[in-house]
Amino acid sequence: MQEAKFSTADAQMEIDMANTGHALSISLTKEEVTTLANEPFWMALRRILFMLFWILWMAMLIGSVVIITLTPKCVKLKEPFWYESSPIYRIRVDQFADSNGDGIGDLVGIINKLGYIKDDVSMRAVTLEGLLDENDASVIRPKLGSPAEFKKLASQIKVIIRVPLGEVVNELNTPRHDLETAIINWLEAGAAGFILDEFNFESTAHRNGLPRWHTLIANLSSTETSGKILLALSTHNFQTLPDTYCRYADMVLNYDMINLTPSYDSSELYPLLADLTEKNRTYSCRDNFVLGTGEITPLGDRFQPRSRVEALLIFNMLADATPIVYYGDEFGKKDTSGEEKSGVLKHIVEAHSGIMQWHDIEHIKEHHEPNQYKLFQKLAKLRLNEASIRTGVTAVRDLDSTVLAMARIKPGNPGFVIVSNFRSQTTAVSLRTRISKQIPAQGSVVLTSTNSKKPKDARLPLEDLQVEGEETLVLQFIPEVVEEADRH
């Protein structure tokens, strides 16, 4: 065994080599170390190593800056415009709320009901119908209010003006009055958008006017999502509207769901939702379903049983499209206009469903049992608050023509799936295998149709989900991470 001995006196180390009788001495005195340190070779070596250290350090720093600068930034998902987030509430001004007891609804009446519109049913935008004077689109009809009252309303909620083009353009296809001036005046007063109603692409005035109106609005519109001015087209012949008109409009109102049969099922509803989802994914303008107008029987009386009304509300409120809700359809308002109505869409001059029944709403609020109004409240809040509903990817599936399912999924957010059974018998479905592999084994109940007995927050298996007859469920889940190619 060797034994090392170190002497601090002369900075020497002596190693005793066992069994050899020799000792190995290793020594460098302080003077020798100092001498070596000052030799040109070692001084040059130290300088070279020092310079190499800083060169490498600077190279790494520069490399880091280059990598950070040149690496593509994470794609910022487009925030929805204001008219894509909230439902749009269609109001017939003279029928909605009377503020002075003259029997005619007015702008002040709408202002007085903003608590109901914004808080109770979570609307952030209204469309005003019957507002414009038929002789001048820049003027409010008599007894409906003043420009100052319009400005006050527009300062508290997004206001869209319905422009009846049939009153703006006469039979000779020439402008009856200056729509461009009217648009500028209303935008200066705070209007957030316009729905060009009765648009007819066969009309020369409409066809030539639309690009001008679009350019005018685009030049006055903000690039911010909250400041974007909406330009929408409404026509009963929307199905024949050429796709080229999407270049000039943000939204096209779709009336297909009004034409559903009273006892529709998944085989009827599925193609409408699937087609809507595809269009809104690929087209520059959006289709948005209209569930009610003043020209047809109200939503609550148009479909039977009541579960079909609720299923339609649920799918529309949570679909990849802005729900457009006619006043009163949120609680099942009856038609009191005195006009003969049906489920078939037809043009009626000055169409409306009668005076808003505020006493009925108060009565409904007092009831503790589930009802259409309370269901609508929950749906509107869900759409307003959940990112997956506003901007998530949509998958729609028709399961054996009896069960319809729709998933809304956005990475990093809770996902949602809506399932409706149109049969009278209980049906078992596997949502994971039939809709998306991002759907996990279990989900929790968020809300249901009023005939369901499933409690809120109940945990249900999504691979073998038992859906009762005529039941609609909205389930929430945490999306599973899967490869892009395996998501559907």
Secondary structure, 3 states (H helix, E strand, C coil): CCEEEEECCCCEEEEEECCCCEEEEEECCHHHHHHHHCCHHHHHHHHHHHHHHHHHHHHHHHHHHHHHHHCCCCCCCCCCCHHHHCCEEEEEHHHHCCCCCCCCCCHHHHHHCHHHHHHHCCCCEEEEECCEECCEEEEECCCCCCHHHHHHHHCCCEEEEEEEHHHHECCCCCECCCHHHHHHHHHHCCCCEEEEECCCCCCHHHHHHHHHHHHHHHHHCCCCCCCCCEEEEECCCHHHCCHHHHHCCCEEEECHHHHCCCCCCHHHHHHHHHHHHHHHHHCCCEEEEECCCCCCCCHHHHCCCHHHHHHHHHHHHHCCCCCEEECCCCCCCCCCCCCCCCCCCCCCCCCCCCCCCHHHHHHHHHCCCCCHHHHHHHHHHHHHHCHHHHHCEEEEEEECCCEEEEEEECCCCCEEEEEEECCCCCEEECHHHHCCCCCCCEEEEEEECCCCCCCCCCEEECCCEEECCCCEEEEEECCCCCCHHHCC
